[in-house]
Amino acid sequence: MRTAKEYYIGAFSADNLFGFRMIVSVSSLLILLYCIGLAALVWRAKSKGFENKFMSVLLVCEGIKASFIIAQVTPYIRRYEWLQDILWHWTIDVFSQPILQP
C-alpha cells in the first residue's frame, strides 16, 4: 500500500508531467480562497449596494469553478478515502450534474 509520501513523490515524476497536475490543483485551491476573500472585501465595501452583492456572488462562483480539479491534491490511499469520497461528490454534484440535466 502506498503512503502519502510516495504519492506526492510520484506526483512529480516524469510519468505525471513532473507535477504539473499537482501544481494546477494547488493553484486552484489558492484561487478559490482568493476569490472568497475578495468577495468578502467587495461585500464589505458597500454592503447595501446591489452591484457589490452581485460582484461578490460572481467572485464566489468563479472560485468554485476554479476548484474543479482540487480533488487531485489528496492522495488516492485508503487513509484519505473519506476525503476522496467528499471531493468526488463535490466534483460530480457541483460541476457535472448541471451539465447532464436538460
HUCORZI-V433676 format. One record per residue. N is the residue number from 1. PSI is psi as a letter, one per 30 degrees, with the letter a starting at -180 (NA if undefined). NEAR is the number of other C-alpha atoms within 12 Angstrom. Layout:
N PSI NEAR
N PSI NEAR
This chain:
1 k 11
2 k 15
3 l 16
4 e 18
5 e 15
6 e 15
7 e 22
8 e 23
9 e 18
10 f 22
11 f 26
12 g 18
13 l 16
14 f 12
15 f 12
16 h 17
17 h 14
18 h 16
19 g 21
20 e 19
21 e 25
22 e 27
23 e 21
24 e 23
25 e 23
26 e 23
27 e 22
28 e 26
29 e 27
30 e 20
31 e 27
32 e 26
33 e 24
34 e 21
35 e 27
36 e 27
37 e 19
38 e 24
39 e 29
40 e 23
41 e 20
42 e 25
43 e 24
44 f 16
45 e 17
46 i 17
47 f 17
48 f 12
49 k 14
50 f 14
51 e 16
52 e 21
53 e 22
54 e 19
55 e 25
56 e 27
57 e 23
58 e 21
59 e 27
60 e 27
61 e 22
62 e 23
63 e 27
64 e 26
65 e 24
66 f 28
67 g 32
68 e 30
69 g 29
70 f 32
71 f 30
72 f 29
73 e 28
74 k 30
75 l 28
76 i 26
77 l 19
78 e 15
79 e 15
80 g 19
81 e 15
82 e 16
83 e 20
84 e 22
85 e 20
86 e 17
87 e 25
88 e 23
89 e 17
90 e 21
91 e 23
92 e 19
93 e 17
94 e 20
95 e 21
96 e 15
97 e 13
98 f 11
99 e 10
100 f 10
101 k 8
102 NA 5
